[in-house]
Amino acid sequence: MRLVFCGTPEFAVPTLAAVLAAAHEVALVLTQPDKPVGRKQDVQMPAVKAFALAHGLRVEQPERIKNNADLRATLEELQPEAILVVAYGRIIPQWMLDLPRFGNLNLHGSLLPKYRGAAPIQWAIANGESETGVTTMRLDAGLDTGDVLLEHVLPVGADETAAHLYPKLAAIGAGLVLETLRGLDDGTLGGRAQDHAAATLAPILTREDGRLDLARTAGQTYNRWRGFSPWPGCYGEFRGKRFLLLTLRQAESDLPDGLAPGALLLHGGELLLGVAQNTALRLDEVQLEGKARMSGAAFYRDFQVKSGERVG
């Protein structure tokens, strides 16, 4: 097929690689503009752009697409049979939805209609789901509301983080997109409408999502940390400074009596943090703002944590 590919982060690269390897023609790659990242604010190109340029593909990075007459003229001239959209990060306008023969085909990182939105992988793990997956769908004007084409279910390990799951789903999704293109091309694949009443949302993550909430149990907090690793992670406050819980686990059931929410205790050589419903977290690695990262036990000793001090 003659395709236009829209994508930005590393998650989208395996799909672009797969369609090239399958001898589809990628006439144009659309990706977001280069952006400053990190503390030094060094300008970096998106992962999709780097891959596309390395493979000699035409790349454009429009600041806007809805009322972009030049982009519209370009796409109308190219006449793609399908537009692939994988983590592009932009809303596709109606004129673009209407352009290709097979429509705009999206790879989404959840089993729709669950977890519509910008962060489906993270929220599925944060909410303790035992399985998730990827879905191909035909985009419409709504937020991930179009007809489902194909899906692939993947179990979520009890200790699996979003960082672990991302490359797995990206690789599976690449194959699913190829299968979708084959099915559409030979006329064997039809879409099915989503059950909108069963929809849940996966909004874009903010730093506040990583804030420690002592009203949550250890299991709930651990799931959120898994889902929000590496960013926004999990953090609280200790002695008026940001306290990063870099690596943590749910503590075993043989907990000392009276470990209140927010209390720190060195128990059996491990640093415990009390949370809700008489549960506790084991803090394997932590970092106090402005200090080096260290084991939980070393932190407790080096900072001489006193009885009654709390993490908030």
C-alpha positions as CSV (number, residue, x, y, z in Angstrom):
1,M,0.0,0.0,0.0
2,R,0.9,3.6,-0.4
3,L,0.9,5.0,3.2
4,V,1.4,8.1,5.2
5,F,2.8,7.4,8.7
6,C,2.1,9.7,11.7
7,G,4.0,9.0,14.9
8,T,6.4,10.5,17.4
9,P,8.0,8.5,20.2
10,E,9.9,5.2,20.4
11,F,6.6,3.3,20.7
12,A,5.8,4.0,17.1
13,V,9.2,3.0,15.6
14,P,8.6,-0.8,15.4
15,T,5.4,-0.2,13.4
16,L,7.2,2.1,10.9
17,A,10.0,-0.5,10.6
18,A,7.5,-3.3,10.0
19,V,5.6,-1.6,7.2
20,L,8.9,-0.8,5.5
21,A,10.1,-4.4,5.9
22,A,6.8,-5.6,4.4
23,A,7.4,-3.5,1.3
24,H,4.7,-0.9,1.8
25,E,5.5,2.5,0.4
26,V,5.7,5.1,3.1
27,A,5.3,8.3,1.0
28,L,5.5,10.7,4.0
29,V,6.2,10.6,7.7
30,L,4.6,13.2,9.9
31,T,6.0,13.7,13.4
32,Q,6.0,16.4,16.0
33,P,8.6,19.2,16.0
34,D,11.9,18.8,17.7
35,K,11.7,19.8,21.3
36,P,14.1,20.7,24.2
37,V,14.4,17.9,26.8
38,G,16.1,17.4,30.1
39,R,17.6,19.8,32.5
40,K,19.9,21.2,29.8
41,Q,17.0,21.7,27.4
42,D,19.0,20.2,24.5
43,V,16.8,20.1,21.4
44,Q,16.2,16.5,20.3
45,M,14.4,15.1,17.3
46,P,11.6,12.5,17.9
47,A,12.5,8.9,17.7
48,V,10.3,8.4,14.6
49,K,12.1,11.3,12.8
50,A,15.5,9.8,13.5
51,F,14.4,6.4,12.2
52,A,12.7,7.9,9.1
53,L,15.8,10.0,8.1
54,A,18.1,7.0,8.6
55,H,15.9,5.2,6.1
56,G,15.7,8.0,3.6
57,L,12.0,8.8,4.2
58,R,10.5,12.2,3.6
59,V,9.7,13.8,6.9
60,E,7.5,16.8,7.8
61,Q,6.9,18.3,11.3
62,P,4.0,20.6,11.1
63,E,3.2,22.8,14.1
64,R,-0.5,22.5,13.3
65,I,-2.5,20.3,11.0
66,K,-6.2,21.2,11.2
67,N,-6.0,24.3,9.1
68,N,-2.7,23.6,7.4
69,A,-3.4,24.2,3.7
70,D,0.1,23.2,2.6
71,L,-0.1,19.9,4.4
72,R,-3.6,19.2,3.0
73,A,-2.4,19.9,-0.6
74,T,0.6,17.6,0.0
75,L,-1.6,14.7,1.2
76,E,-4.1,15.2,-1.5
77,E,-1.3,15.0,-4.0
78,L,0.2,11.8,-2.5
79,Q,-3.2,10.1,-2.3
80,P,-2.3,7.5,0.3
81,E,-4.5,4.4,0.6
82,A,-4.2,4.6,4.4
83,I,-2.8,6.9,7.0
84,L,-1.2,5.1,9.9
85,V,-1.4,6.9,13.3
86,V,0.8,5.5,16.1
87,A,1.3,7.8,19.2
88,Y,1.4,10.9,17.0
89,G,0.1,13.1,19.8
90,R,-2.1,15.3,17.6
91,I,-5.9,15.2,16.9
92,I,-6.5,14.2,13.3
93,P,-8.8,16.7,11.5
94,Q,-11.9,15.6,9.6
95,W,-10.4,16.4,6.2
96,M,-7.5,14.0,6.9
97,L,-9.9,11.3,8.2
98,D,-11.9,11.5,5.0
99,L,-8.9,11.4,2.6
100,P,-7.6,7.8,2.3
101,R,-9.5,4.8,0.9
102,F,-9.0,2.7,4.0
103,G,-9.2,5.6,6.4
104,N,-6.8,6.6,9.3
105,L,-5.7,3.4,11.1
106,N,-4.6,3.8,14.7
107,L,-2.6,1.5,16.9
108,H,-3.7,2.0,20.5
109,G,-2.0,0.6,23.6
110,S,-5.0,-0.9,25.3
111,L,-8.0,-3.2,24.8
112,L,-10.6,-0.7,23.7
113,P,-13.0,0.7,24.9
114,K,-10.9,0.5,28.1
115,Y,-8.3,3.2,28.6
116,R,-9.1,5.6,25.9
117,G,-6.6,8.5,25.9
118,A,-3.0,9.5,26.0
119,A,-1.5,7.1,28.6
120,P,-3.3,3.7,28.3
121,I,-0.3,1.5,29.2
122,Q,0.5,3.4,32.4
123,W,-3.1,3.6,33.7
124,A,-3.8,-0.1,33.0
125,I,-0.9,-1.1,35.2
126,A,-1.6,1.7,37.8
127,N,-5.1,0.3,38.2
128,G,-3.9,-3.2,38.7
129,E,-5.1,-4.8,35.5
130,S,-3.9,-8.4,35.0
131,E,-4.1,-8.1,31.3
132,T,-4.0,-5.4,28.6
133,G,-3.0,-5.4,24.9
134,V,-3.1,-3.4,21.7
135,T,-5.9,-2.6,19.4
136,T,-6.0,-1.4,15.8
137,M,-9.0,0.9,15.0
138,R,-10.3,3.2,12.4
139,L,-10.1,6.7,13.7
140,D,-13.2,8.9,13.8
141,A,-13.8,12.4,15.2
142,G,-14.0,11.2,18.8
143,L,-11.3,10.3,21.3
144,D,-10.4,6.7,20.5
145,T,-14.1,5.9,19.7
146,G,-13.8,4.5,16.2
147,D,-14.5,0.9,15.1
148,V,-12.1,-1.8,16.3
149,L,-10.4,-3.8,13.6
150,L,-8.1,-6.2,15.5
151,E,-6.8,-6.7,19.0
152,H,-4.1,-8.7,20.8
153,V,-4.4,-9.6,24.5
154,L,-1.2,-9.6,26.7
155,P,-1.0,-10.7,30.4
156,V,0.5,-8.1,32.8
157,G,3.0,-9.6,35.2
158,A,2.5,-8.8,38.9
159,D,5.8,-6.9,39.0
160,E,5.8,-5.6,35.5
161,T,6.3,-1.8,35.0
162,A,5.2,0.4,32.2
163,A,8.8,0.6,31.0
164,H,8.9,-3.2,30.7
165,L,5.5,-3.4,28.9
166,Y,6.1,-0.6,26.4
167,P,8.5,-2.5,24.1
168,K,6.5,-5.7,24.3
169,L,3.3,-3.9,23.2
170,A,5.1,-1.9,20.5
171,A,6.5,-5.1,18.9
172,I,3.1,-6.9,19.1
173,G,1.4,-3.8,17.8
174,A,3.7,-3.6,14.7
175,G,2.6,-7.1,13.7
176,L,-1.0,-6.3,14.4
177,V,-0.8,-3.3,12.0
178,L,0.6,-5.5,9.2
179,E,-2.2,-8.0,9.8
180,T,-4.7,-5.2,9.7
181,L,-3.4,-3.9,6.4
182,R,-3.5,-7.3,4.9
183,G,-7.1,-7.8,6.0
184,L,-8.3,-4.5,4.7
185,D,-6.5,-5.0,1.4
186,D,-8.0,-8.4,0.7
187,G,-11.4,-7.5,2.0
188,T,-11.5,-10.0,4.8
189,L,-11.5,-7.5,7.7
190,G,-14.4,-5.5,8.9
191,G,-14.7,-3.3,11.9
192,R,-16.9,-3.6,15.0
193,A,-18.4,-0.8,17.0
194,Q,-17.1,-0.2,20.5
195,D,-19.3,-0.5,23.6
196,H,-19.1,3.1,24.6
197,A,-20.9,2.4,27.9
198,A,-17.9,0.3,29.0
199,A,-15.3,3.0,28.1
200,T,-12.7,4.2,30.6
201,L,-10.2,7.0,30.3
202,A,-6.4,7.2,30.5
203,P,-5.6,10.9,30.7
204,I,-2.2,12.3,30.1
205,L,0.0,11.9,33.1
206,T,1.0,14.9,35.3
207,R,3.7,15.2,38.0
208,E,0.9,15.2,40.6
209,D,-0.1,11.6,39.6
210,G,3.2,10.4,41.2
211,R,2.5,12.0,44.6
212,L,2.3,9.5,47.5
213,D,-1.1,9.2,49.0
214,L,-1.1,7.6,52.4
215,A,-4.8,6.7,52.1
216,R,-3.9,4.1,49.5
217,T,-2.8,0.6,50.5
218,A,0.6,-0.8,49.8
219,G,-0.8,-2.8,46.9
220,Q,-2.5,0.2,45.4
221,T,0.6,2.4,45.7
222,Y,2.9,-0.3,44.3
223,N,0.6,-0.6,41.2
224,R,0.7,3.1,40.7
225,W,4.5,3.1,41.0
226,R,4.7,0.3,38.4
227,G,2.4,2.2,36.0
228,F,4.1,5.5,36.5
229,S,7.7,4.3,36.2
230,P,9.9,6.0,35.0
231,W,7.7,9.1,35.1
232,P,6.2,10.6,37.2
233,G,7.3,7.8,39.5
234,C,6.4,8.0,43.2
235,Y,7.4,10.8,45.6
236,G,6.5,12.3,48.9
237,E,8.0,14.8,51.3
238,F,10.5,14.4,54.1
239,R,11.9,17.2,56.2
240,G,10.4,19.7,53.8
241,K,12.1,18.2,50.8
242,R,11.0,16.1,47.9
243,F,11.5,12.4,48.8
244,L,11.7,10.1,45.8
245,L,10.7,6.4,46.2
246,L,12.8,5.1,43.4
247,T,12.4,1.4,43.9
248,L,9.8,-0.1,46.2
249,R,7.8,-3.2,46.8
250,Q,4.8,-4.3,48.9
251,A,6.1,-5.5,52.2
252,E,5.4,-9.0,53.4
253,S,2.5,-9.7,55.9
254,D,4.7,-10.1,59.0
255,L,4.7,-6.4,59.8
256,P,5.6,-4.8,63.1
257,D,2.5,-3.6,65.1
258,G,1.6,0.0,65.0
259,L,3.4,1.2,61.9
260,A,1.3,4.3,61.2
261,P,0.8,5.7,57.7
262,G,3.8,7.8,56.9
263,A,6.1,6.3,59.5
264,L,9.5,5.0,58.6
265,L,11.0,2.0,60.3
266,L,14.1,-0.1,59.8
267,H,13.0,-3.7,60.2
268,G,15.1,-6.7,59.5
269,G,17.6,-4.6,57.6
270,E,14.8,-3.2,55.3
271,L,13.3,0.3,55.3
272,L,9.5,0.1,55.7
273,L,7.0,2.9,55.1
274,G,3.5,2.6,56.7
275,V,0.5,3.2,54.5
276,A,-3.2,2.5,54.7
277,Q,-5.0,-0.4,56.2
278,N,-2.0,-1.7,58.2
279,T,0.0,-2.3,55.1
280,A,3.6,-1.1,54.4
281,L,5.9,-0.5,51.5
282,R,9.5,-1.7,51.4
283,L,11.7,1.1,50.1
284,D,14.7,-0.5,48.4
285,E,16.1,2.7,46.9
286,V,15.3,6.3,47.7
287,Q,16.6,9.8,47.1
288,L,16.1,13.0,49.1
289,E,16.0,16.2,47.1
290,G,19.6,17.5,46.5
291,K,21.2,14.2,47.7
292,A,22.5,11.1,46.1
293,R,20.3,8.0,45.5
294,M,20.9,5.3,48.1
295,S,19.4,2.2,49.6
296,G,16.5,2.6,52.0
297,A,18.5,1.2,54.9
298,A,21.4,3.5,54.2
299,F,19.1,6.5,54.1
300,Y,17.6,5.6,57.5
301,R,21.0,5.3,59.0
302,D,22.8,8.2,57.3
303,F,20.0,10.7,57.9
304,Q,19.4,9.4,61.5
305,V,15.6,9.1,61.1
306,K,14.0,9.8,64.4
307,S,10.9,8.1,65.9
308,G,7.8,10.1,65.0
309,E,9.2,11.6,61.8
310,R,6.8,11.1,58.8
311,V,6.9,11.0,55.1
312,G,4.0,13.0,53.7
